[in-house]
Amino acid sequence: MYNTIHVSVHATAPGSCRVTMAGDLDLYSAPTVRDTLHEARSDHGRVVVDCSRLSFIDCTGLSALLAAARTARDTGAELRLCAVPHALARLLRLSHTAGAFTIEPEPARRAPHHP
């Protein structure tokens, strides 16, 4: 049985949305992600892709993200990645494709308060 991906789109402001992905972004789920990102980009000028709940990504999943970034750039839209997990960051680094994306920096983690 395939581990499916769950993708949701939530408007965050006029002309802006957040796409959240959870699960495996691979050969099986890439078409769903590609279609969802295309629709989100068509409906919103700014799309933030929350990758924090991705458990796996392969080269087909990376290809879906790259296609969305290319289309956004070509149409004057903005596509950003946020909460990039280690596996995706490593894949971007090894494939020399990190420059295709605007990656939002992680918010600074606050040190625990000790009285």
Backbone torsions as a table, in degrees:
resi	resn	phi	psi	omega
1	MET	NA	138.3	179.7
2	TYR	-81.7	142.0	172.5
3	ASN	-81.0	114.4	-176.6
4	THR	-80.7	166.3	176.1
5	ILE	-108.6	145.6	175.8
6	HIS	-112.2	125.2	-178.4
7	VAL	-125.5	130.6	177.2
8	SER	-131.9	149.7	179.7
9	VAL	-122.1	129.0	179.2
10	HIS	-131.5	125.6	174.3
11	ALA	-65.3	136.1	-179.1
12	THR	-113.2	-21.5	179.3
13	ALA	-167.9	167.3	175.9
14	PRO	-57.0	123.6	179.1
15	GLY	78.7	11.0	-176.4
16	SER	-138.2	144.1	177.3
17	CYS	-146.6	165.8	176.5
18	ARG	-121.6	126.2	175.9
19	VAL	-104.8	122.1	-179.8
20	THR	-109.8	130.1	179.2
21	MET	-116.8	137.4	177.0
22	ALA	-136.8	127.5	179.0
23	GLY	119.4	-151.4	-176.6
24	ASP	-99.8	126.6	175.0
25	LEU	-103.0	99.5	-172.4
26	ASP	-143.8	-167.2	-179.1
27	LEU	-52.7	-39.7	-177.8
28	TYR	-71.8	-41.0	-173.0
29	SER	-99.8	-11.4	-176.7
30	ALA	-56.6	-41.2	179.1
31	PRO	-60.3	-37.3	177.8
32	THR	-63.8	-46.1	179.7
33	VAL	-65.0	-44.4	179.6
34	ARG	-57.5	-47.1	-179.9
35	ASP	-64.7	-42.4	-179.2
36	THR	-65.1	-42.8	179.4
37	LEU	-67.1	-36.6	177.4
38	HIS	-63.2	-46.3	179.5
39	GLU	-64.6	-42.4	179.3
40	ALA	-62.6	-42.9	179.8
41	ARG	-67.5	-34.5	177.7
42	SER	-66.9	-34.1	-177.1
43	ASP	-90.3	-19.4	-174.4
44	HIS	-137.3	142.2	178.1
45	GLY	-79.7	-19.2	-179.9
46	ARG	-130.3	122.8	-179.5
47	VAL	-124.2	123.9	175.2
48	VAL	-107.9	123.7	-178.4
49	VAL	-101.4	112.9	179.3
50	ASP	-86.0	111.8	-176.3
51	CYS	-100.2	7.1	-171.7
52	SER	-60.7	-25.2	-176.2
53	ARG	-106.4	13.5	173.4
54	LEU	-71.8	128.8	178.8
55	SER	-99.3	-17.6	-178.3
56	PHE	-161.4	145.6	172.1
57	ILE	-144.9	136.0	176.2
58	ASP	-114.4	-174.0	-176.0
59	CYS	-65.9	-27.9	176.8
60	THR	-70.1	-38.7	175.5
61	GLY	-65.2	-42.4	176.8
62	LEU	-60.9	-40.6	178.4
63	SER	-60.2	-38.9	178.3
64	ALA	-64.3	-41.6	178.4
65	LEU	-67.2	-41.2	179.0
66	LEU	-63.8	-40.4	178.1
67	ALA	-62.6	-41.0	179.4
68	ALA	-65.7	-40.6	179.2
69	ALA	-65.2	-42.1	-180.0
70	ARG	-64.0	-45.8	179.4
71	THR	-63.9	-41.7	178.4
72	ALA	-60.3	-48.0	-179.7
73	ARG	-60.5	-43.6	-177.8
74	ASP	-67.0	-25.6	-177.5
75	THR	-103.9	4.2	179.1
76	GLY	79.5	11.7	177.0
77	ALA	-87.9	172.8	179.7
78	GLU	-121.9	128.3	175.8
79	LEU	-125.3	124.0	-179.5
80	ARG	-123.1	148.0	171.7
81	LEU	-103.4	141.5	174.2
82	CYS	-136.2	160.7	179.6
83	ALA	51.3	49.5	-177.1
84	VAL	-72.0	119.8	179.4
85	PRO	-72.8	162.8	-177.1
86	HIS	-53.7	-44.7	-176.8
87	ALA	-61.4	-41.5	178.7
88	LEU	-70.3	-42.2	178.2
89	ALA	-59.2	-40.9	179.3
90	ARG	-65.8	-43.8	178.8
91	LEU	-62.5	-41.5	177.6
92	LEU	-62.9	-41.7	-179.8
93	ARG	-66.9	-47.7	-177.2
94	LEU	-67.7	-31.1	-178.7
95	SER	-91.6	-1.4	-179.6
96	HIS	56.7	39.8	-178.5
97	THR	-116.1	4.1	-178.6
98	ALA	-58.8	-32.7	-179.2
99	GLY	-66.1	-13.1	178.9
100	ALA	-76.2	-12.1	-174.6
101	PHE	-123.0	151.1	163.7
102	THR	-92.9	120.6	-178.2
103	ILE	-109.9	118.8	179.3
104	GLU	-69.7	133.8	179.2
105	PRO	-67.1	150.5	176.6
106	GLU	-68.0	140.1	175.5
107	PRO	-64.2	146.7	179.1
108	ALA	-61.6	135.0	177.9
109	ARG	-83.0	132.3	-179.9
110	ARG	-81.8	137.0	177.2
111	ALA	-69.8	141.9	178.1
112	PRO	-62.4	143.0	179.5
113	HIS	-85.8	123.2	177.8
114	HIS	-116.2	116.9	179.4
115	PRO	-70.0	NA	NA
